[in-house]
Structure formats: structure tokens, C-alpha cells
Amino acid sequence: MLQLSSSDYGLKMLFPVLGVFLIVGGGSLASSVIPNNYNVQFSTDIHSGSESYDGTVEICFNVTEEVDQLELHARNLTIRVVALNNKDEVYETQPSELPNGNLLLKLENSLPSGNYHLKVTFSGTASDSDAMFKGSYQKGDDESVGHYLMSKPKKCGFLESPSAFPHFGEEHKATFKLSVAHHESFRAWSNMPLEDPPSRHDREEYVVSSFGETPEMHVFDVGFFVADFGSKHVGKVTVVAREDILESLEYVTSVCRDLVKIMDNHTAVDYNVPDYALIVVPRKFSHSNLTEFERKFVNEKFMMYNPEEDDFNKLSAFLRSAGNNLMLQWFGDMIAPEEERLLQAFANVYTYYNAEKIYPHEFMMMHYQVDVVQRSLLRDYERPSSVLNMFWLMVLDSKWATVMENLSKNRQPRTLTTAQLCSEAQTLWKDDYNLPEGTTLESIFNQWMYSDEEPPVLNVQRVYSEGKVILSQNGSEKVLPYNFATKSSHFDQLGPFQWLTTSNETLKFDVPEDHWILFNKEQFGFYRVNYDQRNWELIIQALQTNASSIHRVSRMQLLDDALHFVKNDQLDVSILLNLLTYLRNETCYDVWYDAYIVLKTWYYREMDPPQVVKDFFVHIIEPYYQSFASQDINQSNPQMELHIQSKIADLACWFGKKDCLQQARSRFQQAVSKNIPVEPNWARMTYCYGLHNASDDELEWLLTKNKKQHSCPIAYLRCVDNEKHLRRALTELKKMSNPEKIAAFVSALDENGFKLFHSLLKNEPDLVQVLGSSTIELALERVSKSTKSSKTLKLIEDLEDSLDLPVTGKGSGSPETNIWAKPEAVEFIERYMAQQESR
């Protein structure tokens, strides 16, 4: 045993917990040493705010081929004692630090094949960038500070990350046994439940929390959390949070219980798993590539949902974060750990699928279509989910439930693979969905699931005189499933499905020349579809005549695809503009959910478009707007409907529609006079446009209303229309001591709002001191990179010169171009509006 003091031997380094470990000496490979079990004991004084911690790790490992030295990951740790032995002998070691910061143990005598025991005593320091993280938060209203400690090792692919404890790296899985010694006023959580209530420690007022042994897993998937938090247990779900917010989480805790219960009933799982936990902390977490332990964590702001006070956006945020993490835990108990993409796919799809059962009137799977499928077509976001959804729809929902039940019967936990999923699904495959010769469902599924290529585009070119259709893919060689609808067919079923197996194929279609054809019916497939101009025009004519002649999901798909192709110069802008005119006949609010996204992408709120463009947009939304504008807000309507109505009203107000502005002002004044809040989904647009010509008292009411949540919504205050109120909003934001909030607020201002900000800074020098030069520079840097306005960029340059505020990271604005600024777009709009006036 070798004693090492912190002064003699300190390991201070940055490299991932996850890099492949090396066994150096005698030409042996990493596979020569295989860890079987880690027993790790931590000790912390986090209750007093201490950043230091101590620990001991005992590693049982097997040597398969003789080695004469060992390497362990121990970056940023101080090694104190090292002891190596087997059942017969104690081995002398010579510890040293490698250039990469790892711990190298040279052996006086080589280790022959066999089983060994290594014990390392160590200490470390927690920080906001290490594998051991110390967090702080404000407790209640007394301004005292609370602390918590959590281990958060990173997954593979992150270089130079520190270690929470010495280990042999990530290559081999092992079982883990964790315990934590901590003050008795605190509690601890880990991957596994506590074995027993915490036991007394030799140290007065301290206890030891010991957790059950984990299944075999990677070292980066294991962690622990220590805090003076409370917990709420409902059904199979435990929610852990600060005591002063715990009661406010009662509703979301019950929703979490229901999400798990629905999954249990849906699959009829026949094995027991530990209860599920959500640890609610006041910090941000990535939504992707989570370790198994990180799946238990959720940011506080995503859990603060109250259906009486919050809108559809907050419900969606709660489900995407907390709900998705619960599903990651649930399916993590079912799916083999190495099937990471399959796990992500199942968790994401079922987050929405289960939410629709809890909120049947909110059309959550329609929300999924926009929020997941269309977003994943645009960027690398939840693509595995969209692929799984495609094959789910091809099997059909009624049969998919049978697939899930069969997969869970007589199955060991953590063993489900892609091969087993596809094998089960293929047994229920319809006969008329013939797979291409020489392929299997699994081979096609893997081709999509494990591809990092951009989603394909299916190009449809009709040869009208010959009744033929040429199908081709843009640079993709995937086996592409497709279905189609025509004017004379129906949308009552998705199938039958056919397959495009080559880069292009010519098919014979018995469809009249004046009839449209639509592919990827109901956007079941994870790809876009572009048509020749004449077929686009036939589809648009059909929608303008009778919008319901095409399925509502396909209407959403057409809007999204057309916008994408125009932005990428793959479709004439007149096609998209002509398509938008059909919206005058659109009555389904869920389609308007997608239409709103297309319309808001069309323009940039910060810039004032030409009046003819405003008139065009008002003309498009007018019929749907009038269908609800004259009515009182019906709080019994689905939240999603109220959410969409408010978004369309927000557009109407931004375009300067007088009756919309008058209504927003009236509703705001009523809220102030009666001291009651506006319906949550309508709050954003009502408070924003209600601030136009508002009094000082009305502004103060809005600021006071939001102090309880320690926030002042940027979405509301960006609409202040005079310098006095803008200054008041800025000083209120300053109280949060969060420069990011001020930068985000300034970035949200339109051209007129930024002009007010510019005038304030130039005419009231004391405001620069109040806000702080660094905060203003951050805000100007942010705006300079994101703005599309040349006027705003000139004002930023003027502030730099007149106030001597060098913006070091300044950009030159966004390279994106307003679509309505294209000459052909303005020409179409002017011609179209002239035709409307002449009628």
C-alpha cells in the first residue's frame, strides 16, 4: 500500500470519463483487463456549501492476459491510497500521473490471468464543469442559499472530461454499488433505490445512504444526488424537489403517474422494475444524449405547470422534458442499453401518444406531427422518433398494440433489440404491403434508423399525356415506402404501401390529366415531397374549392413542404403564395397550428413589411380570425385551440388590424381594473398589444403581477411603445441580475422598439451605468448577429461610436432573406390584391 499526500500527488486534468482506457505493458490490449464490479463510497459536506468530497472505490476485475501496469481514469482527482491484491497475494504498485492526467500503476510483479481487487482512496472538488457538480439555489423568501451535489459524468464523444471517481473507462460494463455519507438533514438518490433507511455514521450528525447494486452498465451511466430536498410519491413515480415548491408540483406529479400507468397497461409488462424518479433542479439540462442517471433530472421551469394558470406552451414544455425523461426511464428498463436510438425513438413517440390519452381534446399526436416530424425534417432533432413513427403507422395502430404486448411478454428487462422489434412487426405485416424482393423489414428499418443523412426528398414529375409518373429521390439510396391519394380516391386508410427501391422509377397511373396526385399521404413517411408545377396547381385548386377534399394532416404537410422548398429555391414562390390563399377556407384549428408556423416564418416581426404585404396576410387570416374574434374567450375550449386562436390574433394585431388592437387594449384594461389575469393562452398577445398607449399604473400592474414568479415576461414587455416604459421594463429586468434576460429582451424588440432603446442610451447616460456596459455590449452583440434589419445595424454602429461601447463579438446580421422581399413575391401579392379589390 502506498500513501500519497495531496502535496505529493495531485491529479489535476481535463479528459472524458469516457475515453477508452488503456492497459500499457507487454503489448497487451484494453480487453486484457475487465472490471466486474465497482463499490464506491463517497463522503460530502455539501450541507455547509463545501465543494470538496472524499471517496473510496473498490474494483473487482479480471485479467485475461498477463499485464505489468494498469491505467485508470482519475482526472481532477487527488489519489491518496492505492492497494492491489488477489486472494493469495498483495501487489506493490508505483503510482504516477500520465500526461493526460490519468493514474498509471506500474507493478513490480506482473499480474497473471485471474481475479483481482483494487482499492483506491481519493478526494476531489466539485465545480460547474467537473464530473462532480455543485449547485446552489435561493431558499424561500429569506434569501438564504441551499446547495446540492450531483455526479454527472459525460457519455462517449466528449474529450478531456474529468472523473468523479477512479475507474477503468467505459469499454466494459460492470455492476455498481454506491453509498454516500452526508449530513442527516440531507437526502441522497442514485440509479437504484435505497437498500434500507440511511444508517448512522461514525461522524456525529452524519448518515450513510446505501443503494442497491445496479445491473451491468457503463460507468458514465451511474451517479448520485445529495440535497436537502423533499419528495412526493404517487403510484410508481417519485418527484424530488425543493421543499418550497414541492406542493406546487402535485398536479404534474399526478400526470407523471398517469404516463407510467398508461405504459404499463399498454404493454402489460410482466417484470418488476424500480420506481421512477424525477429530480427537479434549478439548472438547465441537455435534452439529448442523456446518461441513464441524467434521465432522472428535469429543470424546475419545465415542472412548474398549473392548468389553471399556464398555457399550452407550458404544458408542451413539461411533456417534452419531464414526460420524455419518464419515458426514457420506462423504456430504458425494456430496451437493450446499446440500442440508444431505438430508446430515444420509443420515448419520444410515446411521450405524445400517452399525453393524448391524458388530454384527449388537445390532439397531442397532431402536435407531434408539427413539433417532432416537421422539425426533424428541418434539422437533426428527434429523427429516430420520426423513423419509428413511420413504421408504426405502416403496421397500423390497432396491430401495433399487439406488437408491444408480444414484445413485453416473457422478456427479461433491458434486452429488447431492433431485430426483435422488426421480427414481431413483420409477423403482423399486411399481405398487400409486399416488401421488395431480397429485403427484410429489419434491413429497411435499420437503413432509416441508423442513417445520419438528411431526410430524402421524393420528387414527383408527371408525364400528363402518357399517364405516367416519374419518382426520384434527391441523392438518397434508401428503400422508400410511399402511398398516394388522388381526386377520385379517399383518405380513409393509409395503405396500401409501395416501395421505391431505385434512384428513380417510372410508373403508370390511371389518373386523368386534370386530377391531382398526392404522395406520402398524411405525411406518414419521414421525407418531403415536391411536385411539378402543374400538379401543385391542381392541388391548390382543389383546396381552394373544397379544403376538406384533402386530409387535414396532408394540408399541414403541403404548407410545410412548400415553405421549405421555396426557402431552398426548389419551388417558385408564387406556388407557396397561391397555396396560402386557400387558408381563407380553412376552419380546422389544428391545421392553423401549422399554418401559423408557416406564416410567422414568412416575415420577420422586427421589420415592418410593405402595406400591401400586411393587407395580403390580413386577407388570408380574416375569415378564421372573425370566427372567434367577436366571441368571449371560452376557457372550456381545448388549450390547443385557444393557443392557436391567440397566435392568429397576434398576427392580426402585428399587421395593424384595428379591431384586433382595440380588443387587446380593452381586455388588458379589464384585467387591470378587475385585477384578474387574462386566460393563460391569450395572455401573451393581450398584454403585449394591450401595452400600446398604456398608463404608468397599467404597466406597474403587469410588472407586479409577475414578481411572484421572479420573472418579467419578455414576450409581454417587448411591445412597450414609449421611452419611459421601455426604461422601466429594462430596470425591472436588471433586478434579476441576469444579463442574458436583458440581452434576450433587447433582441426581441422590433425596429421601432430598438430605435427607442437607441434613443434612451444616447439621451440618458445614467441608464448605461444602471444596466452596465458589459450587459449592453452583450445585448448589442446578440442583436447584431440575429437582426435582419439594416436600420438596426446602423443604430448599433452609432451606439458603438457615441458611447464608446466596442462590441467585440459583433456580427453583420442574419444572412436569411425575407421571402416577401423577393421581387416575384411582391409582384404576386400586388397582382392578387388588385384582383380582390376589383371583385
Secondary structure, DSSP 8 states (H G I E B T S, - for coil): -EE--TTT--------TTS-----STT--GGGEEEEEEEEEEEE-GGGT--EEEEEEEEEEEESS-EEEEEEB-TTEEEEEEEEE-SS-EE-EEEEE-TTS-EEEEEEEEE-SEEEEEEEEEEEE--SSSSEEEEEEEETTTTEEEEEEEE----TT--S---SS-B--SSS-BEEEEEEEEETT-EEEESS-BSSS-EE-SSTTEEEEEB----SB-GGG--EEEES-EEEEETTEEEEE-HHHHGGGHHHHHHHHHHHHHHHHHHT--S----EEEEEESS---SSS--TTGGGEEEHHHH---TTT--HHHHHHHIIIIIHHHHHHHHHTTB-TT-HHHHHHHHHHHHHHHHHHHSTTS-HHHHHIIIIIIHHHHSSSSHHHHHHHHHHHHH-HHHHHHHHHHHHTT--TT-B-HHHHHHHHHHT--TTS---TT--HHHHHHHHHT--S---EEEEEEEGGGTEEEEEESS--S-EEE-EEETTS-SS-----EEE-SSEEEEE----TTS-EEESGGG-SSSEEEE-HHHHHHHHHHHHH-GGGS-HHHHHHHHHHHHHHHHTTSS-HHHHHHHHHGGGG---HHHHHHHHHHHHHHS-TTS---HHHHHHHHHHHHHHHHHHHTS---TTS-HHHHHHHHHHHHHHHHTT-HHHHHHHHHHHHHHHHHT----HHHHHHHHHHHTTT--HHHHHHHHHHTGGGT---HHHHTT--SHHHHHHHHHHHHTTT-HHHHHHHHHH--HHHHHHHHHHHHH-HHHHHHH-HHHHHHHHHHHHHH---HHHHHHHHHHHHHHT---TT---------GGGSHHHHHHHHHHHHHHHH-
